[in-house]
Amino acid sequence: MGPALAAAVLAALGYAAGSILQAVGVRGGSGAAALTRSPLYLTGLGCDGLAWLLSLVALRRLPTFAVQSLLAGSLALTVLLARAFLGSRLRPRDTAAVLGLVAALAVVGGAGTEQPSPTVGPGGQVALCVAAGLALVAVLGLRRSGSAAFAGLAGLGYSVAALGARAVTLPDAWSQAWRVGLEPVAWAVVVAGVAGTLGYAAALEKGPVGPATALLWSVEVVVPAVAGFWLLGDVVRPGWWVPTVAALLVVVGCSVVLAGSPALPEEA
């Protein structure tokens, strides 16, 4: 397993562990003030942050469709961890979805060979910046929209953030790291990430976690895959196109099933 693939797998595990820790932390407190004093809840947030950083590492060397699909696998890990540590019920369809997701991710992992981050032209950079800005404006402006609309916007925001993280130009030396702040695409990543976070929070506020999470991950798998091929020139291993497309569809389907699982914590 290469370092980029290992980072993506660890990111999925980090997101799953963060969900479980936050769920346990919520059980022991009442109100937002109590959560800020809960070691488990704060550790869960830290796991989410570390997972996000690991996903950025993976995106530098792996195509977007591979990383986003592997991150969607965090749903399977969350369901299994919830069964083990929270005693949550696991339906037969959840077991089948976990097995299907693991098989599909094995195909995606095999199809997404390590490749250098792309060089995106001015047009692509403008497109990413505009998309990030529109996502944030939409999330802030559509106050009366339902949970599905916000979940879809959250998925779009996170998708743009993933695409931008792969496209941003990084300096060769750490001493030049400050130059990242001059990159428009780097700011697009931040803006899109904020849009995704606010959108998902609004989706959970307005509706149940299952449908919102299912729509979020469906968008996060499909949109970066299509845009990665078209905008970033992501490459699939020769002869793997049909298995890859089929595997991506399985990832989406299994994610929808697992998002409705009673084993999924409300904070996931």
Salt bridges, closest charged atoms under 4 A:
ASP94 OD1 - ARG91 NH2 2.78
GLU114 OE1 - ARG61 NE 3.96
ASP234 OD1 - ARG166 NE 2.99
